[in-house]
Amino acid sequence: MVVTLILILLIVIFMAFFIGMNLANVCTFWFFKTFTDLPVAVLTLIAFGAGIIFALLFIFVAKMKAPASDAEVRAAKKLEKKARAEEKLRLAREKEAAKKAAKEAKKSGHSGLVSESLK
């Protein structure tokens, strides 16, 4: 957290130094209209802002297209998880039934079919 704060402060100091040193530098910029005597620092900030806007635009467009496939993947994972849970439950029930059968066989005095056939 402290490192981030220091980094932001260094960036702000660098930007202030850059703008201060380039206030005398001016240029002409055309964007459907000619802007004369525009400071280079202002033009740099405008270009930076335009870059952020276009980057966010592309990110939002990509996220709007992606959810269909992401939703399918999430649905498939959910079905797979449900199938695993059902399989686990089935195995637990089979194990419980086997234990119950073994207890009943032990109570009735039979040690199972294999021991009966060996007599």
TIZADO-731291 format. One line per field, with one value per atom (N, C-alpha, C): residue number from 1; chain; residue in one letter; x, y, z. Coordinates in nm, 4 decimals. Example, Ala and Ser with C-alpha at 12.3 -4.5 7.8 and 13.67 -1.06 7.14 Angstrom:
2
seq c(1	1	1	2	2	2) $
mol c(A	A	A	A	A	A) $
type c(A	A	A	S	S	S) $
east c(1.3190	1.2300	1.3200	1.2850	1.3670	1.2900) $
north c(-0.5690	-0.4500	-0.3300	-0.2250	-0.1060	0.0030) $
up c(0.7800	0.7800	0.7800	0.7080	0.7140	0.7870) $
***
This chain:
119
seq c(1	1	1	2	2	2	3	3	3	4	4	4	5	5	5	6	6	6	7	7	7	8	8	8	9	9	9	10	10	10	11	11	11	12	12	12	13	13	13	14	14	14	15	15	15	16	16	16	17	17	17	18	18	18	19	19	19	20	20	20	21	21	21	22	22	22	23	23	23	24	24	24	25	25	25	26	26	26	27	27	27	28	28	28	29	29	29	30	30	30	31	31	31	32	32	32	33	33	33	34	34	34	35	35	35	36	36	36	37	37	37	38	38	38	39	39	39	40	40	40	41	41	41	42	42	42	43	43	43	44	44	44	45	45	45	46	46	46	47	47	47	48	48	48	49	49	49	50	50	50	51	51	51	52	52	52	53	53	53	54	54	54	55	55	55	56	56	56	57	57	57	58	58	58	59	59	59	60	60	60	61	61	61	62	62	62	63	63	63	64	64	64	65	65	65	66	66	66	67	67	67	68	68	68	69	69	69	70	70	70	71	71	71	72	72	72	73	73	73	74	74	74	75	75	75	76	76	76	77	77	77	78	78	78	79	79	79	80	80	80	81	81	81	82	82	82	83	83	83	84	84	84	85	85	85	86	86	86	87	87	87	88	88	88	89	89	89	90	90	90	91	91	91	92	92	92	93	93	93	94	94	94	95	95	95	96	96	96	97	97	97	98	98	98	99	99	99	100	100	100	101	101	101	102	102	102	103	103	103	104	104	104	105	105	105	106	106	106	107	107	107	108	108	108	109	109	109	110	110	110	111	111	111	112	112	112	113	113	113	114	114	114	115	115	115	116	116	116	117	117	117	118	118	118	119	119	119) $
mol c(A	A	A	A	A	A	A	A	A	A	A	A	A	A	A	A	A	A	A	A	A	A	A	A	A	A	A	A	A	A	A	A	A	A	A	A	A	A	A	A	A	A	A	A	A	A	A	A	A	A	A	A	A	A	A	A	A	A	A	A	A	A	A	A	A	A	A	A	A	A	A	A	A	A	A	A	A	A	A	A	A	A	A	A	A	A	A	A	A	A	A	A	A	A	A	A	A	A	A	A	A	A	A	A	A	A	A	A	A	A	A	A	A	A	A	A	A	A	A	A	A	A	A	A	A	A	A	A	A	A	A	A	A	A	A	A	A	A	A	A	A	A	A	A	A	A	A	A	A	A	A	A	A	A	A	A	A	A	A	A	A	A	A	A	A	A	A	A	A	A	A	A	A	A	A	A	A	A	A	A	A	A	A	A	A	A	A	A	A	A	A	A	A	A	A	A	A	A	A	A	A	A	A	A	A	A	A	A	A	A	A	A	A	A	A	A	A	A	A	A	A	A	A	A	A	A	A	A	A	A	A	A	A	A	A	A	A	A	A	A	A	A	A	A	A	A	A	A	A	A	A	A	A	A	A	A	A	A	A	A	A	A	A	A	A	A	A	A	A	A	A	A	A	A	A	A	A	A	A	A	A	A	A	A	A	A	A	A	A	A	A	A	A	A	A	A	A	A	A	A	A	A	A	A	A	A	A	A	A	A	A	A	A	A	A	A	A	A	A	A	A	A	A	A	A	A	A	A	A	A	A	A	A	A	A	A	A	A	A	A	A	A	A	A	A	A	A	A	A	A	A	A	A	A	A	A	A) $
type c(M	M	M	V	V	V	V	V	V	T	T	T	L	L	L	I	I	I	L	L	L	I	I	I	L	L	L	L	L	L	I	I	I	V	V	V	I	I	I	F	F	F	M	M	M	A	A	A	F	F	F	F	F	F	I	I	I	G	G	G	M	M	M	N	N	N	L	L	L	A	A	A	N	N	N	V	V	V	C	C	C	T	T	T	F	F	F	W	W	W	F	F	F	F	F	F	K	K	K	T	T	T	F	F	F	T	T	T	D	D	D	L	L	L	P	P	P	V	V	V	A	A	A	V	V	V	L	L	L	T	T	T	L	L	L	I	I	I	A	A	A	F	F	F	G	G	G	A	A	A	G	G	G	I	I	I	I	I	I	F	F	F	A	A	A	L	L	L	L	L	L	F	F	F	I	I	I	F	F	F	V	V	V	A	A	A	K	K	K	M	M	M	K	K	K	A	A	A	P	P	P	A	A	A	S	S	S	D	D	D	A	A	A	E	E	E	V	V	V	R	R	R	A	A	A	A	A	A	K	K	K	K	K	K	L	L	L	E	E	E	K	K	K	K	K	K	A	A	A	R	R	R	A	A	A	E	E	E	E	E	E	K	K	K	L	L	L	R	R	R	L	L	L	A	A	A	R	R	R	E	E	E	K	K	K	E	E	E	A	A	A	A	A	A	K	K	K	K	K	K	A	A	A	A	A	A	K	K	K	E	E	E	A	A	A	K	K	K	K	K	K	S	S	S	G	G	G	H	H	H	S	S	S	G	G	G	L	L	L	V	V	V	S	S	S	E	E	E	S	S	S	L	L	L	K	K	K) $
east c(0.0828	0.0000	0.0872	0.1890	0.2787	0.3576	0.3964	0.4725	0.3878	0.2599	0.1698	0.1568	0.1435	0.1337	0.2594	0.3746	0.5012	0.5113	0.4709	0.4746	0.3829	0.2642	0.1715	0.2294	0.2880	0.3501	0.4642	0.5457	0.6547	0.6013	0.4939	0.4349	0.3805	0.3120	0.2575	0.3708	0.4784	0.5934	0.6558	0.6694	0.7249	0.6359	0.5032	0.4107	0.4192	0.4254	0.4357	0.5656	0.6749	0.8034	0.7970	0.7369	0.7240	0.6406	0.5278	0.4401	0.5103	0.5765	0.6472	0.7579	0.8311	0.9419	0.8935	0.7719	0.7234	0.6146	0.5926	0.4893	0.5215	0.6474	0.6866	0.6753	0.6773	0.6682	0.5220	0.4945	0.3579	0.3592	0.2433	0.2332	0.0942	0.0766	-0.0519	-0.1123	-0.2402	-0.3082	-0.4364	-0.4614	-0.5833	-0.6714	-0.7939	-0.8962	-1.0279	-1.0493	-1.1625	-1.1643	-1.0693	-1.0482	-0.9017	-0.8398	-0.6988	-0.6863	-0.6143	-0.5861	-0.4406	-0.4183	-0.2814	-0.2340	-0.1068	-0.0407	-0.0936	-0.1083	-0.1536	-0.0297	-0.0212	0.0963	0.1109	0.2350	0.2636	0.2125	0.2219	0.1758	0.0258	-0.0496	-0.1944	-0.2259	-0.1555	-0.1761	-0.1425	-0.0398	-0.0023	-0.1115	-0.1660	-0.2746	-0.4002	-0.4303	-0.5452	-0.5241	-0.4046	-0.3751	-0.3851	-0.3373	-0.3462	-0.4920	-0.5751	-0.7172	-0.7878	-0.7554	-0.8159	-0.7759	-0.6523	-0.6066	-0.6827	-0.7057	-0.7826	-0.9252	-0.9876	-1.1255	-1.1349	-1.0438	-1.0484	-1.0165	-0.9244	-0.8931	-1.0144	-1.0815	-1.2016	-1.3122	-1.3247	-1.4245	-1.4006	-1.2760	-1.2437	-1.2645	-1.2319	-1.2529	-1.4010	-1.4849	-1.6286	-1.6890	-1.6449	-1.6962	-1.6564	-1.5332	-1.4876	-1.5653	-1.5947	-1.6706	-1.8151	-1.8701	-2.0080	-2.0205	-1.9180	-1.9208	-1.8893	-1.8058	-1.7558	-1.8550	-1.9468	-2.0284	-2.1057	-2.1425	-2.2164	-2.1330	-2.0082	-1.9233	-1.8880	-1.8670	-1.8371	-1.9550	-2.0752	-2.1940	-2.2056	-2.1723	-2.1758	-2.0730	-1.9556	-1.8506	-1.8927	-1.9509	-1.9967	-2.1082	-2.1993	-2.3091	-2.2545	-2.1556	-2.0956	-2.0253	-1.9538	-1.8860	-1.9868	-2.0973	-2.2009	-2.2613	-2.2870	-2.3409	-2.2417	-2.1149	-2.0112	-2.0019	-2.0097	-2.0039	-2.1249	-2.2415	-2.3631	-2.3527	-2.2991	-2.2822	-2.1858	-2.0776	-1.9823	-2.0470	-2.1282	-2.1966	-2.2958	-2.3690	-2.4634	-2.3912	-2.2772	-2.1985	-2.1475	-2.1011	-2.0519	-2.1639	-2.2819	-2.3976	-2.4384	-2.4362	-2.4701	-2.3723	-2.2435	-2.1426	-2.1604	-2.1932	-2.2147	-2.3354	-2.4424	-2.5607	-2.5298	-2.4524	-2.4148	-2.3307	-2.2384	-2.1526	-2.2365	-2.3328	-2.4202	-2.5065	-2.5564	-2.6375	-2.5535	-2.4276	-2.3393	-2.3120	-2.2912	-2.2696	-2.3929	-2.5086	-2.6347	-2.6543	-2.6241	-2.6370	-2.5392	-2.4198	-2.3207	-2.3652	-2.4242	-2.4747	-2.5879	-2.6783	-2.7906	-2.7421	-2.6422	-2.5882	-2.5198	-2.4536	-2.3847	-2.4867	-2.5979	-2.7027	-2.7698	-2.7936	-2.8652	-2.7753	-2.6482	-2.5572	-2.4973	-2.5337	-2.4756	-2.3543	-2.2507	-2.1300	-2.1202	-2.2273	-2.2308	-2.2408	-2.2625	-2.2816	-2.1540	-2.0414	-1.9163	-1.8875	-1.9107	-1.8823	-1.9838	-2.1063	-2.2077	-2.1711	-2.1184	-2.0859	-1.9596	-1.8755	-1.7546	-1.7832	-1.8964	-1.9272	-1.9593) $
north c(-0.1188	0.0000	0.1251	0.1243	0.2392	0.2528	0.1394	0.1414	0.2013	0.1671	0.2215	0.3725	0.4190	0.5623	0.6348	0.5796	0.6403	0.6422	0.5338	0.5258	0.6306	0.6469	0.7483	0.8887	0.9134	1.0441	1.0711	0.9711	0.9864	1.0149	0.9491	0.9734	1.1153	1.1611	1.2976	1.3999	1.3760	1.4683	1.4716	1.3544	1.3485	1.4238	1.4040	1.4737	1.6247	1.6693	1.8130	1.8693	1.7968	1.8387	1.8442	1.7413	1.7348	1.8514	1.8775	1.9871	2.1209	2.1386	2.2643	2.2921	2.1895	2.2096	2.2305	2.1867	2.1945	2.2984	2.3878	2.4899	2.5830	2.6062	2.6958	2.6267	2.4952	2.4227	2.4131	2.4660	2.4634	2.3989	2.3523	2.2907	2.3166	2.2772	2.2906	2.1514	2.1419	2.0126	2.0248	1.9284	1.9306	1.8134	1.8425	1.7404	1.7999	1.7941	1.8546	2.0069	2.0589	2.2023	2.2198	2.3245	2.3472	2.4240	2.3634	2.4281	2.4742	2.6033	2.6563	2.6917	2.6906	2.7241	2.6405	2.5127	2.4181	2.3624	2.3752	2.3240	2.1719	2.1281	1.9858	1.9029	1.9531	1.8792	1.8547	1.9558	1.9397	1.8356	1.8416	1.7440	1.6021	1.5902	1.4594	1.4069	1.4915	1.4492	1.4114	1.4853	1.4517	1.3157	1.2911	1.1614	1.0484	1.0725	0.9720	0.9412	1.0463	1.0275	0.9522	0.9849	0.9148	0.7672	0.7402	0.6007	0.5233	0.5845	0.5195	0.4919	0.5910	0.5739	0.4586	0.4534	0.3456	0.2099	0.2059	0.0784	0.0268	0.1145	0.0735	0.0304	0.0998	0.0630	-0.0788	-0.1105	-0.2450	-0.3508	-0.3184	-0.4141	-0.4429	-0.3387	-0.3594	-0.4370	-0.4095	-0.4837	-0.6303	-0.6569	-0.7960	-0.8675	-0.7989	-0.8617	-0.8855	-0.8005	-0.8194	-0.9397	-0.9701	-1.0847	-1.2147	-1.2110	-1.3301	-1.4015	-1.3347	-1.4044	-1.5254	-1.5296	-1.6460	-1.7727	-1.7683	-1.8856	-1.9087	-1.8013	-1.8151	-1.8772	-1.8378	-1.8932	-2.0425	-2.0800	-2.2220	-2.3006	-2.2451	-2.3128	-2.3263	-2.2173	-2.2237	-2.3255	-2.3331	-2.4301	-2.5723	-2.5946	-2.7278	-2.7664	-2.6720	-2.7007	-2.7305	-2.6567	-2.6784	-2.8173	-2.8587	-2.9925	-3.1003	-3.0772	-3.1738	-3.1855	-3.0731	-3.0735	-3.1467	-3.1233	-3.1900	-3.3407	-3.3816	-3.5243	-3.5893	-3.5186	-3.5725	-3.5868	-3.4885	-3.4943	-3.6101	-3.6302	-3.7416	-3.8759	-3.8852	-4.0098	-4.0373	-3.9325	-3.9471	-3.9934	-3.9352	-3.9732	-4.1180	-4.1577	-4.2951	-4.3943	-4.3619	-4.4504	-4.4597	-4.3462	-4.3474	-4.4338	-4.4257	-4.5081	-4.6560	-4.6872	-4.8275	-4.8807	-4.7989	-4.8393	-4.8632	-4.7731	-4.7872	-4.9133	-4.9393	-5.0597	-5.1855	-5.1825	-5.2971	-5.3212	-5.2122	-5.2264	-5.2852	-5.2376	-5.2851	-5.4342	-5.4734	-5.6139	-5.7006	-5.6489	-5.7250	-5.7413	-5.6373	-5.6475	-5.7488	-5.7446	-5.8386	-5.9825	-6.0000	-6.1340	-6.1834	-6.0946	-6.1308	-6.1656	-6.0896	-6.1157	-6.2500	-6.2821	-6.4059	-6.5281	-6.5077	-6.6185	-6.6722	-6.6223	-6.6645	-6.5780	-6.6437	-6.5689	-6.5415	-6.5599	-6.5278	-6.6525	-6.6332	-6.7443	-6.8242	-6.7613	-6.8304	-6.9328	-6.8956	-6.9893	-7.1033	-7.0790	-7.1852	-7.2865	-7.2409	-7.3322	-7.4148	-7.3672	-7.4409	-7.5546	-7.5592	-7.6621	-7.7901) $
up c(0.0000	0.0000	0.0000	0.0809	0.0894	-0.0407	-0.0964	-0.2214	-0.3332	-0.3359	-0.4372	-0.4219	-0.2994	-0.2738	-0.3202	-0.2886	-0.3302	-0.4820	-0.5471	-0.6925	-0.7560	-0.7021	-0.7547	-0.7359	-0.6198	-0.5959	-0.6937	-0.7211	-0.8169	-0.9568	-0.9949	-1.1265	-1.1356	-1.0298	-1.0282	-1.0342	-0.9603	-0.9625	-1.1013	-1.1639	-1.2994	-1.3979	-1.3863	-1.4769	-1.4570	-1.3325	-1.3051	-1.3633	-1.3478	-1.4027	-1.5555	-1.6160	-1.7623	-1.8144	-1.7501	-1.7940	-1.7740	-1.6594	-1.6317	-1.7308	-1.7720	-1.8652	-2.0087	-2.0386	-2.1767	-2.1981	-2.1028	-2.1215	-2.2372	-2.2608	-2.3700	-2.5058	-2.5068	-2.6337	-2.6765	-2.7932	-2.8454	-2.9835	-3.0228	-3.1544	-3.2108	-3.3358	-3.4009	-3.4109	-3.3793	-3.3800	-3.4608	-3.5480	-3.6273	-3.5864	-3.5469	-3.5209	-3.5680	-3.6981	-3.7669	-3.7531	-3.6850	-3.6711	-3.6334	-3.6778	-3.6476	-3.5165	-3.4237	-3.2950	-3.2995	-3.2878	-3.2934	-3.1531	-3.1360	-3.0097	-2.8935	-2.9173	-2.8145	-2.7437	-2.6108	-2.5397	-2.5591	-2.5704	-2.5921	-2.4746	-2.3539	-2.2355	-2.2427	-2.2863	-2.2991	-2.4057	-2.5174	-2.6241	-2.5761	-2.4950	-2.4397	-2.3477	-2.2631	-2.1740	-2.2526	-2.3603	-2.4446	-2.5100	-2.5599	-2.6226	-2.5205	-2.3994	-2.2936	-2.2609	-2.2471	-2.2190	-2.3312	-2.4556	-2.5688	-2.5681	-2.5317	-2.5230	-2.4177	-2.3025	-2.1956	-2.2419	-2.3080	-2.3546	-2.4544	-2.5502	-2.6498	-2.5881	-2.4946	-2.4282	-2.3518	-2.2770	-2.2042	-2.2995	-2.4113	-2.5108	-2.5625	-2.5954	-2.6445	-2.5364	-2.4129	-2.3034	-2.2857	-2.2865	-2.2688	-2.3845	-2.5070	-2.6231	-2.6123	-2.5712	-2.5573	-2.4474	-2.3375	-2.2286	-2.2677	-2.3539	-2.3966	-2.4888	-2.5647	-2.6557	-2.5828	-2.4823	-2.4146	-2.3236	-2.2561	-2.1564	-2.2071	-2.3333	-2.3827	-2.3655	-2.4055	-2.3909	-2.2441	-2.1695	-2.0275	-1.9536	-1.9917	-1.9273	-1.9579	-2.0799	-2.1162	-2.0354	-2.0208	-1.9436	-1.7982	-1.7422	-1.6041	-1.5870	-1.6849	-1.6776	-1.6853	-1.7719	-1.7838	-1.6538	-1.5933	-1.4665	-1.3567	-1.3580	-1.2572	-1.2730	-1.3990	-1.4234	-1.3814	-1.4109	-1.3732	-1.2207	-1.1523	-1.0062	-0.9483	-1.0084	-0.9627	-0.9855	-1.1005	-1.1302	-1.0304	-0.9976	-0.8992	-0.7620	-0.7245	-0.5946	-0.5918	-0.7012	-0.7076	-0.7019	-0.7704	-0.7684	-0.6268	-0.5604	-0.4235	-0.3307	-0.3479	-0.2676	-0.2948	-0.4225	-0.4587	-0.3960	-0.4011	-0.3415	-0.1900	-0.1271	0.0176	0.0530	-0.0266	-0.0019	-0.0218	-0.1262	-0.1505	-0.0353	0.0133	0.1242	0.2495	0.2739	0.3900	0.3769	0.2576	0.2347	0.2551	0.2111	0.2286	0.3770	0.4532	0.5974	0.6653	0.6245	0.6817	0.6511	0.5277	0.4884	0.5669	0.5893	0.6646	0.8096	0.8692	1.0063	1.0155	0.9172	0.9179	0.8994	0.8163	0.7950	0.9221	0.9898	1.1135	1.2227	1.2286	1.3269	1.3022	1.1771	1.1459	1.1582	1.1750	1.1949	1.0660	0.9574	0.8300	0.8011	0.7612	0.7306	0.5812	0.5100	0.3675	0.2831	0.1566	0.0627	0.0417	0.0432	0.0177	0.1274	0.2519	0.3607	0.3616	0.3208	0.3143	0.2098	0.0969	-0.0104	0.0207	0.1096	0.1461	0.2438	0.3115	0.4098	0.3481) $
***
